[in-house]
Structures are given as structure tokens and as C-alpha cells.
Amino acid sequence: MTNKDSQATPTIRIARVADLPEILRIYNQGIETRLATMESETKDMEYMKQWYHNRNPRYQVIVLENDKNQVIGWASLSPFSHRVCYAGIAEVSIYIENGSQGNGYGKILMQGLENVAKKNDFHKLVLNTFADNIPGQQLYKSSGFREVGTYYRQGLLDGQWVDVTIMEKLLI
Ligand SMILES: CC(C)(COP(=O)(O)OP(=O)(O)OC[C@H]1O[C@@H](n2cnc3c(N)ncnc32)[C@H](O)[C@@H]1OP(=O)(O)O)[C@@H](O)C(=O)NCCC(=O)NCCS
């Protein structure tokens, strides 16, 4: 039996305030990899509460739970731009906890996020990714995202320039 076969199908639901400690734990793991985000400082609960409570309800956060009702991943939609002409575009964030990566959960979560985005009238998803985030790149390609291009020296992470690749997926 492969690792994949032994995993029960996880469930996806809209995140609640009570999920914030788990969302924070998983987010900080992602920050520490230096492969997932331009954020370099780990976050605390105060930050997460503001992040959660200041959201426009259209830009939802979802979590993935295992069969023991433990949160093992989360994903969110964020505004691409404040300009009205871009109101149909949402930016993707997606994180699976360290011990659970590579089991197909990222793909399930991305599908869940896409469903939420369609329900909330977004016509397109976009995301930023680093070239060396191999699982991320693979997930995006196999989820139907198209590479738009790469910004060179787009940001500074730990004092080093980082190139950022933009990807998009049309939902309609
Ligand atoms: C990126 C991430 C969300 C992917 O989720 P995952 O559960 O690990 O990925 P999955 O198991 O669903 O695999 C998705 C695809 O990537 C491939 N993949 C997964 N891990 C891989 C690895 N280490 N090397 C190469 N390919 C890999 C899978 O084979 C699968 O490809 P396929 O659809 O063609 O079969 C997850 O690894 C993660 O949270 N990483 C840390 C945070 C991060 O980088 N987030 C993205 C930026 S916001």
C-alpha cells in the first residue's frame, strides 16, 4: 500500500476563528522554508487575528482537515488590486503542514479554493511563486495554471534579490 492509499480523504471547510492557531502554525512553517513567501518574520496570533478579521468576506479562507478533524492545510483568496476593474481577480495562498506534504492534499485544497472562488464570482486566480519551490510549481501546473512570466529582482528576502514568477488560471 502506498502512502497515498493509506490516507483517508480529507475534508474542506470555510475557516473559523478557532482555526487561527493552526493556520498560524502552518503559515510559520511556510515562512521558515524561504520557498513559499516573501515574508521573512514568523507571525503571531495578533497578526493572524487582524489578517482574518480585516478580510472582505468575498476573499475567503478555507482549511483542510484530516479524519481526526485536525487542520493540516489552509488556503486563501486575497485581493489582486483595489481597483474596481480587477475585482474579478483573486490571489492564491496555499499551505500544507510539513509532515503532510506530497500526499495529494495540496491538489485537493486548490480544487476547494477554486470552487470557493467561482462561487464568489471571481473569473481568474493569480499567484506568485519562486522558481525553486518545486512542489508549488508542480501543483500549480497540474492544477491548470499558466506561467505568465518572471519578474527579476522583484523583492529582497534576507538581503538577497528574489525573482518571482507570476501564474494565472482563468475560471470562466
Ligand atoms: C506547495 C504545496 C501547497 C503543495 O502541496 P502538496 O500537498 O505538497 O502537493 P501535492 O501532494 O498535492 O502534489 C501536487 C503536485 O506536486 C507534485 N509534488 C509534490 N511534492 C513534490 C516534490 N517534493 N517534488 C516534486 N513534485 C512534487 C506532486 O507529484 C503533484 O504533481 P501531479 O499533480 O503532477 O501528480 C505544499 O508543498 C506546501 O504547503 N509547501 C510549503 C508552503 C508553500 O510553498 N506554499 C506555496 C506558496 S504560497
The ligand as an ORCA input file, in Angstrom:
! r2SCAN-3c Opt
* xyz 0 1
  C       3.196     23.710     -2.307
  C       2.265     22.796     -1.524
  C       0.995     23.570     -1.162
  C       1.881     21.603     -2.405
  O       1.006     20.768     -1.685
  P       1.329     19.198     -1.541
  O       0.243     18.586     -0.774
  O       2.703     19.062     -1.017
  O       1.298     18.778     -3.067
  P       0.524     17.522     -3.708
  O       0.903     16.295     -2.967
  O      -0.923     17.840     -3.813
  O       1.170     17.458     -5.126
  C       0.823     18.349     -6.164
  C       1.739     18.051     -7.321
  O       3.100     18.386     -6.965
  C       3.944     17.242     -7.062
  N       4.886     17.306     -5.920
  C       4.564     17.365     -4.622
  N       5.697     17.413     -3.885
  C       6.722     17.372     -4.768
  C       8.138     17.396     -4.630
  N       8.714     17.470     -3.414
  N       8.898     17.361     -5.742
  C       8.345     17.310     -6.979
  N       6.983     17.281     -7.176
  C       6.193     17.309     -6.073
  C       3.016     16.052     -6.959
  O       3.571     14.924     -7.578
  C       1.801     16.572     -7.693
  O       2.037     16.550     -9.083
  P       0.957     15.911    -10.091
  O      -0.317     16.667     -9.828
  O       1.519     16.172    -11.422
  O       0.817     14.483     -9.690
  C       2.934     22.259     -0.241
  O       4.059     21.505     -0.580
  C       3.313     23.349      0.742
  O       2.479     23.766      1.535
  N       4.576     23.807      0.722
  C       5.040     24.832      1.660
  C       4.282     26.145      1.504
  C       4.320     26.627      0.064
  O       5.345     26.572     -0.596
  N       3.162     27.130     -0.395
  C       3.057     27.661     -1.738
  C       3.324     29.112     -1.779
  S       2.002     30.062     -1.129
*
